[in-house]
Amino acid sequence: MEVNEVFDKVKSLFEEELGIDSEKITMDAKLEEDLEIDSLGIVEVVMAFEDEFEIEIDDEELTDVGTVGQAVNLLHSKL
Amino acid sequence: MTKQRVVVTGLGTINPLGNNVIDTWNNLTSGISGIDHITLFDASDLPVTFAGEVKNFDANEYMGKQNARKLDRSGHLSIFAAEEAIQDAGFDLSKPLGEDFGIVFGTGIGGIGATEDAVRVYDERGSTRISPLAITQLMPNSSTGQVAIKYGIQGPSLTITTACAASANAIGEAKRMIEQNIVDKVLVGGTESGTTSMTIGAFAQIKALSKQNDEPQKACKPFDKNRDGFVMAEGSTVLILESESSAKDRDAKVYGYISGYGSSTDAYHITAPSEGGVGALRAMEQAISNADISNENIDYINAHGTSTPANDLNETLAIKSLMNDYAYEVNISSTKSMTGHLLGGGGAFEAMASLLSMKNNQIPPTINLNDLDEDCDLNYTANHSVDKNIDHVMSNSFGFGGHNAVLIFSKE
């Protein structure tokens, strides 16, 4: 799967599952500041990724994930 | 320090009769039922297929999906009712209410719908798929915390879970906070959304619910010979309580005084009222004494009146023990005949009904009262509202666990 395809899937997950406005969701968008995803929301995001991409994500892998782009790259590397 | 008198300066509500105070009051005094067949989920397998649901409310539309997901329906309703109450009291919604504001919420079963959903996910998909929002949706203090966050309430907070007496106790405890000069304004609410499959199923198992599925609007008939149980309902009502001096300082509109509060425990049975309603009677006596009035000053009793055989009989007996001959004169009514039973949200709703009754000098009826139980022989304001000068109202709320909370509202 190409990076842009992963982004499209992430974007639709954020929109449909979390109710985030689509125009806010860009590769540069910060999860906490721009998308208002708090610590509880991050757990949901990870669960949604795991279900959507059929992967498992460890907590340690998330330490450097602060933007949509970083999340997309992490997912891309695991596929 | 002088003891502060407590007034109500704001009201807000969302309930089976309306999504604001005015619609609710108009429907209450017109004797309209808010009860109907269940639409929130498929209830066809349940022995009870009707309830008092909130109508025309979409939480996603009201607060946006991203916010709505963080709350159980009982929380959505609390945020909505609080908005109307805060505005009604004349506060600016765009500014935090701050450290001078306390918050007390009552609920019977909190986010029970979220609990049910989380258990289903756990059973079907295991613990790692449980929503990280489950705990904060289901905890009974969810509404207290979320309403405080939304409107910036930073004073003392409490959540009271005395079942169907919860939000009457909440009002009473908030009254004490203000009287003791702990804080001069308190947002007090009651909320419940137990119109869910497991909850209705479980209440049906203990024979608490009416099973008159064919005619939902006529099922709730407090004090009637053919009553067979209460009707589950959902909703939230919020009141702004304030010291009289604070209300005067800011020239606030006043609905009336909360002049009396009584609270007692049956210590008898976990669901059945004590024989003769003696526990409830003690709470009524305390409330009247606290209001410093006599029994004959009460012009209207907003009864607990659930439409269960046991409640309505024992509440009647308690009122007779309290008032003797005057018990046969005083207007009594059960607004639950129209709303159904809001459980932990009931006390706050009925406080609102009592205050509006006093302000408008009009008593809402007990509807569906056509065939009086011979043991329930008082004046229950059957089927039609009554116009009458009202100076003092007593509102009764009793809960499983044997909790009794009684409030007195006064015009002056």
Chai-1 contact restraints between the chains, C-beta under 6 A:
chainA,res_idxA,chainB,res_idxB,connection_type,confidence,min_distance_angstrom,max_distance_angstrom,comment,restraint_id
A,G19,B,K65,contact,1.0,0.0,6.0,A-B,restraint_1
A,G19,B,Q66,contact,1.0,0.0,6.0,A-B,restraint_2
A,I20,B,Q66,contact,1.0,0.0,6.0,A-B,restraint_3
A,L40,B,P132,contact,1.0,0.0,6.0,A-B,restraint_4
A,L40,B,L133,contact,1.0,0.0,6.0,A-B,restraint_5
A,V43,B,P132,contact,1.0,0.0,6.0,A-B,restraint_6
A,E44,B,P132,contact,1.0,0.0,6.0,A-B,restraint_7
